Structure formats: structure tokens, C-alpha cells
């Protein structure tokens, strides 16, 4: 049996040592090392799209991998790709780290400096375990479950800047998914200024901050923190006192989102407009990362700034980000195709029209769940939810672009101003 091995190691010298030893293992097929956690998760996700059989049997994680710490990365791989055997490589091979690695989902621990015999034994054991799991899972529905991990998908919604419609978009995505029959959780990770509760007329004493200090989030603990709304959504709200948002760091965010993913088919996370450790971790974990902008110069520049920041922090690549253009009209000078070109993101096929009069009554009343089904904004957002694969039913086809729509660009006026600032 050929064992496919994918090493994740950022240090070039260590990567060379890994490659040399792995090439000597019998029946081993090592891949080139990936340099960071983002590339590792992206690579596994890309391989998993076609088939479970495309995934490597063994992933080696070096202790100094980044930006996600090694144990957190192991937990994420084990959650999303449970048929992959993960082995931690560390200079500390003591019982405390061994126990922590096993708790995170690792199948073994190899000490540094690397020993051929120890490496071969751990890789073989992890590979045998992986083959056994895949044989047990078989094909069909079980395979689909294995690729997405327990529970389902995570989608994050982030705003290029304040006022572009981030929270409204996140709420409508969640409502559309719930209406299609999916068990859906909506998380407010705009930790200092979250408004999900205000949009849905909900007050609840518990918040995401109450889960921040809990290492093992059991179903009972999660149930106590989540508000089961009459819309069918499970709501995890932002703290009422903004200063408590500092309690939710990136580690806590990973634990919380992971716990939600294990219980719900879809987890929609409103990340607000500010980049914090918590929402950056959520964006990195997300199966779908949505960035919302409006078709004006300031918002598009902010969107480009956000995408660049994510790339510098190795949170998300621009091409892996879905751009939603809100408040669009065919008379807008800045069209989605130009925004896609400037930000290097993937603009969605369905822009959201500018029709605030349809929304004002339900927004002011704090009951956006009562928005009329005839609303063009609601229709566009629910169509977008289908386009992004968030619905339980088959995706709703996007309507054809209106005349002068997504491919129409004007060279003068605001567009010229935006182009002048593109390199700024």
C-alpha cells in the first residue's frame, strides 16, 4: 500500500530534513511541504472536493507551524478531515504534550531531532488507522460527511467598512438556510458593536463571551449559551457590554466555532468590520468567506484594504473570498466586474439592489425576519445564499444580469477616481 504524506513545516531547513527522511520510507509518497496552516487547510479542502481518496493518509505538523498554533491546527484538521491521520512533530515529547496532542485529535507524536525508525513507526500507524477509517466510512453519504466534518459548513460575513449591510446580509443568509430546512446557527462576532439581537428583536442574558474561558464546550454548555429563536435560528449573541469582547480571543473563537460546527449543519458568523483575533480565526476556519461592500469609492478601497490585510496575516487569500456587492443599480458607475478586478476576489453573480425603502420599516422595528417575500433585496440575498451553497435545497439559479449590469464599466467620473487610487 502506498502511503501519501503531506508535511506542514514552515522552517526551510526542517522542511529539507522532512523531505529527505520521508523519501526513504518504504511505499511512501511524500508531497512537497506546505509552509503554513492556511496552505495546509486550503490544500486538503481542494483535494477533498473530488473524493475522499484524494486526501493524503498522513499529515505531519511541525511544532512551529503558523500562523495557527500546531495543536489548534491539528484540532481543525481532525474536525474537518476526520479520515486523515495527523502526527505532531515536536522537540517536546513528554507526556503532557502527548496527552494534549491526543486530545486535539493527533494519531501520534514524533520527537525532534527526527529518527528514521520512530518516524516510520508513527507514519505507518497513522496510515493504517486512516485506511481503516476510510474503509469503515465507505462511499456515498458517509464520504460527503467525512469531507465536511461533523455538523457542516461555516460561512463568515465581513463588511469592508461600517454601514455596508454586513449584519443584515448575515441575518438573511441564516434565515434563508433555516427556511430551506438546515439546522442553522447565527453567531454575532462583532464583539463590541454586535446588532444581531437588535435586528431580530432578541434579548438574552448569555453571550459568546460566556463560552470564552471554557476549554471543553459540551453540548449542554453550548445549549445554555445559545438562544433558540422562533425563526428556527440558534443565536449566539455578542456581549451586551462591549469590553467583554476582549475575552474572546482567537483560541476561544476556534473552540466555539468548532463546537457549533459539530452540532449544526450551517454556522453563519457575522464578523463585523474590524479585524480581531477572534473573527480572523473564524474567517480562516470558514468554508465560505463573504466580504460585503457597496459600489462606491470609499467602500471598495476599504474592501481592498481588508483583503490585503487578510493576505498579510495569512488568514484568507483574495481569490478564496466571495465579494457581495450591496446597494447596486445599473446606473452605478462602479460595477461588480471592476470591484472583482480591483480586489482580486470572486464577485458573486447576484448583486443586491439599492432599495432601502423596502427595509426601513422592519429594520426600525427590529424584525427583519418579517421582511416581505416580494422585497427585491430579500429575493437577491436568498438567491445569493443558494449561489453560495448555503441552502438545503438545490441552489437557486441566479437571475440573468440586467442590461448594463455586471459587465458594464464606465471610464469616467467615479471610476476614474477609483482607478487612480488602486495602487494606493
N, C-alpha and C positions, 0 to 999 in steps of 0.2 A: 504493500500500500504506500502510495506517495503522500507525504505529509507536507502540506503547504503552510509556510510560516511567514508571518508578517511582523517584522520587528519595528518598534516605535522607540526611537532613540535620537535625541537632538544633538548630542556631542559627536563631532565628526570622527574623533579618534575611537570612541567607544563603538560607533557605527561600523568602522572598519573591522574591529575585533569581532563584533557580532557576525558580520558577513563572512569572515574567514572561518570561524568555528561552525557556523550553520551550514556552510558549503561542504563541510567534512562529514556531516551527519548522514548516515545511510538512508536512502529513499526520501531525502529531504528536498523540498523545492522552495528555497527561501526567496522572498521578494525583496527588492531594494528597500532599505529602511526608510520609514517616513519620519520627518523631523519634529513633528509636534502633534498635540492631541487633536487639533482641528482637522489636520490632514488625515489622521488615522480614522476618525469618525466619518469623514467625507468619503474616504476610500471604501470603508466597509459598507456604507449606505449605498454607494454606487454599485458595488459588487452584488449586494443583496437584491437589487431591483430585478435582475434577471432570474435568479434562482438561488436557493439555499446552497446548492452545490458549488456555487461560485465563491463562497466565503472561504477564507483560509481556516484550516483546522485549529491552528495555534497562533495567538498574538503574544509577542514578548513586549513588555512595557518596562522601560528603564526608569529607575527611581527619580531621575532628574528631568523627566519629560515635562513639557509645559505647553501652553500656559496653565492647563488644568493639572492639579497635583495627581501623582500616579494612582493613589488609592481611589480618588474620585473618578478618574478616567476608567479604572477597572470596573467600578460600580456601574458607570454609564454603558460600557461595552457589554457587561454581563446582562444588563437590563434590556438593551436594545437588540442584542445579538446573542441570545442565550445558548445557541449551539456552537459558539466559538470558545475554545479553551484559552484562558488568559493566564500567563505566567509572569510574575513580577521578578525583575532583576534588581537586586539591591545589595549595597555593601553591608547592610544590617540584616543578618539572617537569624536574628534572635526570636524567641517565642512570642514576644509582644507583637512584633511586626508580622510574623507568620499568622497569628490569630487575626490581626486587623485585615490582612490581605484576604484571608479566607472569608471573613465577614463581608468583604466588599465583592466577593464573587470570583476571586482568583482560584486557579486549579493547581497552583504550585508556586514555590519561591526558590529562586536561584541566587546564590551568593556571589559577590564580587571579591576578588577577580574571578572571571569565568573559568570554570573547569569543564573540560570536554565531557567527562563521564557524568557529572551532575547535570549539565545542560541536556545531554542526550536522554537521561532518565526522565527529567521533568517534561521535556518536549514529547517524549513517547507516551507518558502517562496522560498528558493533556490531550494529545491527539486521539488516543484510544477512547477517552471519555467523550470527546466531540463526535467521533464516529458513532458511538453508542447512542448518544442523544439524537443524532440525525436519523438513525435507523428507527428509533422509537417514534420520532415525530412523523416520519413518512412524508407524504406529499399532500397536495390539495390544501384544505383549510388549515391544517396544522402547520404547513410550511408558511403560509401567509402570517399566521400568528407568531411564528418564530422570528420572522423578519422584522416585524414591528415591535416585538417585545410584548410583555404583559400589558394589557389595557388598551393602548392605542397610540394616537398621534398627539404631538404638541405643536400648536401654532402660536407664534408671538405676533403681536401687532404693536408697532412702534411708530411714533409720529416724528416727522422731520423737524417740526417745531410745534410750539403750543398753538392750539386753535385750528389744526388742520382736520380734526374729526377722528382722532385716534380711538377714543373711548367709544364713541357711537359706532364706529366700524367694528370694534371688537365685540360689542354687545350684540349687534345684528348678526355677525358670524356665528356667535354662540346660539342665538335664538333660532337661526336657520338650521343649525346642526341638530338642536333638540327637536325641532319640528319634524325633521326627517327621520327621527327615531333613534338617534345616537345618544348614549348617556354622556352628557357634556358637563364639564366643569369650567367656570369662568373665574379667572384669578386676576385680582387687581394688584399689579406690581408697580403701579405708580405710587410709591410708598409714602410720599409726603403730600401728595395732592390728588389721591385717587377719588374718582367720582362714579364708579360703577354702581355703588349703593344709591347715589342720588338719581342716576338715570333710571333705576328700576324701583325707586321708592322703597328701599330696604334699609332698615336699621338693625344692627346685630352687634352684640357685645364682644364677640370673638373676632379675631382678625388674623392675618398671616403672621403677624409678629408673635402671636401666642405659640406658634409652632417652631419659632426660630431656634430656641435652645434645646429642642428635643432631638436626641440622636437617633432613636428608633421610633419612627412615626407609625404606630399601629393603626389598623382600620378604625378602632374605637376612638383613638385620639384624633384622627382626621375627621371623623364624623362629628365630634364635638366642636370642631373649629369651622366646619362648613355649614352654610345656610342653604337649606333645600327650599328653593323659591317655587312659587306656584306656577311659574313659567316652565318648570321642568329642569331648570338650571341648578347646578350645585355651585354656590357662590363662596369664594374665599376672598374676603374684602381687605382693603388696605386699612391700616390702623387709623382710628379717629384722631389720635394725637400724632402729628407728623414726625415728631422727634423719635418716636418708637420705630420708625422705618429703618433707623441705623442698626437695629437689632438683626435685621435680615441681611446677612452678608451672602457672598457667592456660595459658600458651603451650605448654608441653610437653604438657599434657593434650590440647589441641586437636590437636596433631600426632599424638599416639599414638592417640587415638580415631579420627581421620580415617584413619590408616594401617590400623587394624583394620577400619574400615567398608569400606575398599576391597578387603579380602580375604575377609571373612566375610559370610554372609547375615544374621546377627544378632550383635550385640555387647551382652552383659549386663554392666553396670557396678555393682558393689557400692560405694556411696558412703559407707557407714558412717553415723554420726550427727553428725559435726562438719562444719561448712561451711568448706571451704578454697577457695583459688583454683582448684585442680585439679578438685575434684569439682563446684564451682559451674559451671565451664566445661563439664563433662560433662553436667550437668543441662540447661544451656542448649542444648547441641547435640542432646539426646535427642529422638527421635521419640515416645517414651513415657517419662514420668517418674512413677515409682511412689513413694508415700510410705507407709510401713508404720507402723501404730500398734496399740496394744491398747486394748480398751474400758474404760479406767479414767481417772480424772480427770487424773492427772499426765501420762500419755502423750498424751491428747487436747489438753491445754493446750500440751504440747511440740510437737505437730503443728501447732497453730495458730500457735505462735511461729515454727516453721520456714517455714511458708507465707508469713507476713508478712515474714520476712527475705528470702526469695527475691523477693518482690514489690518490696521496697525496693531490692534490688540489681539489679532488672530481669533476674533470672535466669529466672523462671518465673511465670506467672500462676496464681492458685489454681484457676481453672476448667479449666486445662490440666493439672492434676495428678490422677492416679488414686490414690485412697486405698484401701489394703488393710487390712482390719480383721482382725487376728490374735487367736487365743485367744478366739473368740466363742462364746457359747452363748445359747440362747433365754432363759435366766434372767438374763443380763447386763442391768443397768439402763441402761447407755449403749449404745444400738443404732446401727447404721451410719447410719440416716437422720438421727439427731441429730448424729453426727460430721460428716456431709456439710453439715448446716446451719451448724454452728459454724465449720468450717474453710473453707467455700465451695468445697471441692474436689468431685470426682466420685467418690463411693463406688462401688466395684466391686460387681457383683451377687452375687458369691460370697464370703461371709465364710469365714475359715479357723477351723475348730473348735479348741477348747481340748482337746488330747489329748496332753499331753507324754509320757505313759507309752508311747505308740506310738513316740516318737522317742528315748527316753533311751538305749537300747542302741546304736543306730547313731551317735548324737551322741558318746557316751562313747568308742566305738571309732574315731571319726573316719572313718566310712564311711557318710555319709548317702546315697550312691548305692545302698546295699543296702537302703534302706527298703522294706518290703513294699508291694506294689501294693494290698493291701487297706487300707492306712492311710488313715483319713479325712482326715488332714492332707495327705498326698500327693495324694489324689484332688482335694481342694479347690484346692491350688496348681497342679496341672496343668490343671484346668478353668479357673482364672484365667489361666494362660498362653494358653489358647485364646481366652478372652474379650478379652484384650489384643492379640490378633493376632500372637502370637509363634511359633505353630506352622506347620509346613509344610503340614499337612493342614488342611481346613476347621475353623473354630473349633468347639470342643466346647461345646454349649449348656449354660448354667448350670442347675443343678437349681432347682426352684421353692423360694422361701423357705419355711422351716419355719414352722409356726404360731407366731405371736408373734415372728416373725423381724424382717426389716429394717425393717418399718414400725411395730413396736410400741415405744412410748415410755412410760416410767414417769415420773410427775411428781414423785415423792417421792424421798427418800434421796439417793443419789449424784448423780442427775441434777439435783436442785435445787442441790446444791453446785456442780456444774459450770456451771450456768446463771448462778449468782451471780458466777462468775469469768470469764464470757465477755468482758466488756468490759475485763478487767484485762490 
